[in-house]
Amino acid sequence: MKFETPATTNPVDRMKVVGQARSRIDGPLKTTGTAPYAYEHHREIENVAYGYVVGAAIAKGRINAVDTASAKAAPGVVAVVTSGDVGKLGKGKYNTVKLLAGPDVDHYHQAVAVVVAETFEQARAAAALVRVDYVRTNGRFDLDAALKTAPLTDADKPGKGEDRVGKFETAFASAAVKLDAEYTTPDHSHAMMEPFASIAAWDGDALTVWTSNQMIDWGRTDLATTLNMPKEKVTFLSPYIGGGFGGKLFLRSDAVLAALGAKAAGRPVKVAMSRPFMANNTTHRPATRQRIRIGTTKDGTITAIAHQSGSGDQPNGSPEAAVLQTNLLYAGANRLTSMRLAVLDLPEGNAMRAPGEAPGLMALEVAMDEMAEKLGMDPIAFRVKNDTQVDPKDPKRRFSQRQLVRCLSEGAQRFGWSQRNATPAQVRDGRWLVGMGVASAFRNHMNMPSGARVRLGTDGVVTVETDMTDIGTGSYTIIAQTAAEMMGVPADSVIVKLGNSTFPVSAGSGGQFGAANSTAGVYAACVKLRDAVAQRLGYNSADAVFDSGRVTSGNRSAALRQAASAGELAAEDKVEFGDLDKTWQLSTFGAHFVEVGVNMYTGATRLRRMLAVCAAGRIINPTTARSQVIGAMTMGVGSALMEELAVDKRFGFFVNHDLASYEVPVHADIPHQEVIFLDEADDKANPMKAKGIGELGLCGVGAAVANAVYNATGVRIRDYPLTLDKHLDRLPAVA
Amino acid sequence: MPETSELELSRRGVLTAGAATAALVAAPVSAAPMAIAPSPPTPAMQVRFKVNGERRELSLDPRTTLLDALREHLHLTGTKKGCDHGQCGACTVMVDGVRINSCLSLAVMHEGDEITTIEGLGTPDKLHPMQAAFVKHDGYQCGYCTPGQICSAVAVLDEIKRGVPSHVQGDLTAKPTATNVEMRERMSGNICRCGAYSNIAEAMAEVAGAKA
């Protein structure tokens, strides 16, 4: 199905199942510990040996030699594999840096070897016996130093790396009110709860891998490329994924080393990364250095806006695109955005939940708060005044839907924003300085082709098969709801099978594109299955109505299962897209409201209340969508108050590489969270009329927290995270 | 920012560069590898305990944690390994009615103990009230920390009932109650990176008969 023109009325609009709050169909498995994750496939595979990964002890240099003799002689060891044992590996399309070091080492904890033994304990002990002789060379680990000479990204293209509208410099120089401020965000770690893990089993030249991966087809393709084998020989399975947040978008060393280890051992091998290995071995969200300039008239109309950002990555890496939302979020005749990318020898930077917008809005939405204060305007009024219904660069392009103003105004009412004291550091509650903050949320919606196969069994059961993944997002449930709505059956009677590379290729989970696109793919397959059902029953498919387990056409009616009584019916299709996303700007919007208390004696910040109002197209399941948003709000609190990978600039690694030292929010940090979805259905997006929500929930949260802290204390912090040491000496005197 | 002290500099330097330097000294790479006699395997130890009411007897490498004994030897994979270092709580089980991080405990230390895992609380067809409350309130997303959260939640309510104090109590000698702050404090050893905390609090409140 090619989606080329706006959706008209379709069976999903009935919203008997779609759009209804519903518990997860995988809930009973997850809450009883019976949903099998990557390392847990005891039932499917036996005689598995254990692999333990050895990581590079240097950040940059070369492996002179590896002595594996002691490790090989250790009890229970079956095989030791290093790059010297496996010939030349290919490099996948999606990972920037090779996944097995040797002879060059590209970053700290890059995998050097895998030790395979009969037991986990034996593998771990033997891994400590692998002796690696390194030649360490100087690396580039200091982002600020490297940015001094870093080039603009796309400097070779028209525009020479700068995205410009009008004349920013002139307009800014003559603006009545101006802000010129710099903000920093640190490196962040995904820190998903399930470590990267894979089990690999060879059957001749065919390879099966149980793994934990958000994008089945990307992972499968890149594993085949890495191992120099045809993709058709690789089966990639991820039925349950213990969190990803972008960290599991790509093939990682666990899958490669499990496959290489299994080949060497001549039997299946399972590899899980140890927790302290993850932060440096895998990817992270790169740190940013951002400069924002805003110029307005006296009444608060933006006339000039510039957002420039610098970040670093490995050679041939990519920037953290922190400026992109600034091209679309607010009006303004004169605009400039640009990015610089420094080459660093730290671990690979890559996508983490809401890449670009998450750190970008942490700066932009604080700048908007600062600007509102300069203007003496309410921060919501300032944002509303500069709302735009068109792409500021190309005013012919309208947003398909844009309810930012309503998100802000309804949120303000619900949150009691009128109670906020605009003068900072005025409100106290016992030992707490109390403040409120707001920020806009913005994230684009992305179209991705997505396929599915739907079967109607002879027992009347509808089964959906797609390689889509559920990383906690609720894919199992919303796909069941979609098929149920389309086929006119209860969601309970739909079986959903996911995360299997033998199923049709889906959008996968990432970039908040999963839910809308994967269900649109299921919609497409169901349209085909409905045709097949109607044909089998001898009905005209155009007027056949599927409802309550029956198919009705004119005055004829039959049970759905009757269509399959002579044999199973199956249909496969995928959704593909025309250029509606070019004609229209497809985006999602929201507003975050936060109330904090800052301890006037210690400077510690505690969240008191949080509210998000979101406008993101049709919400397929309000229960799971709400969970996406509260989870994102929680991650936003982390990025605002505590999360920071500390860089050792001499040895080139992230120092706090475990869950005790890389702090993420815990129960005690998070108060009750409220989420409101505005009623929307975006007919320009897809036949589901749905867009993404999982990243929108994170966008702007950090800034809302920072703005609330400023409102509480009167001390503006522009360097995240807002730890107490950054304002303790400037807090209001304790009277 | 204050200057890093010399002491810290040298200590961290040794820590990070240690592996590389040690290897240089210990393994002259030009020399032919020495014949190394295989060292004998670690002798196995017997341990007997009850898991979810069932007697179990295992012969284990003594380095095996209770967590790995459950997951890799008894194939009870509901108990999760999130960090293996007592930092995340995903491996929470109850031993003789008290919750522990099973990754921080060797299996052979549990001779004669009664261990309850998530599989012992309920099954998909017959959920424990806390499991049912997690489903109802969507107190999870990816599901990986969930068994640990549920075991902790059950144990926390029991701790409050038994009067075990916590540091958020106004009066340490008074009997604790299942308030939102009390439960959140006691649950803080169980990390949920998906951020389902607000919903978990509601699930627990329902089971405790309290307001979230």
Interface residues (C-beta under 8 A of the other chain):
Chain A: S23 R24 D26 G27 P28 L29 K30 T31 T32 G33 T34 A35 P36 Y37 Y39 E40 H42 R43 A57 I58 N64 A65 D67 A69 S70 A73 A74 P75 G76 T119 F120 E121 Q122 A125 R131 V132 D133 Y134 R136 H190 A191 M192 M193 E194 P195 Y240 I241 G242 G243 G244 F245 A272 S274 R275 P276 I471 G472 T473 G474 T623 T624 R626 S627 Q628 I630 G631 A632 M633 T634 M635 D648 R650 F651 F653 V655 D658 L659 A660 V664 P665 V666 H667 A668 D669 I670 P671 H672 Q673
Chain B: R12 G13 T16 A17 G18 A19 A20 A23 L24 A26 A27 V29 P33 M34 I36 A37 P38 S39 P40 P41 T42 D61 R63 T64 D68 R71 E72 H75 L76 T77 G78 T79 K80 K81 G82 C83 D84 H85 Q87 C88 A90 T117 I118 E119 L121 G122 T123 P124 D125 L127 Q131 A132 F134 V135 K136 D138 Y140 Q141 C142 G143 Y144 C145 T146 P147 I150 N180 V181 M183 R184 E185 M187 S188 G189 N190 I191 C192 R193 C194 G195 A196 Y197 S198 N199 I200 A201 A212
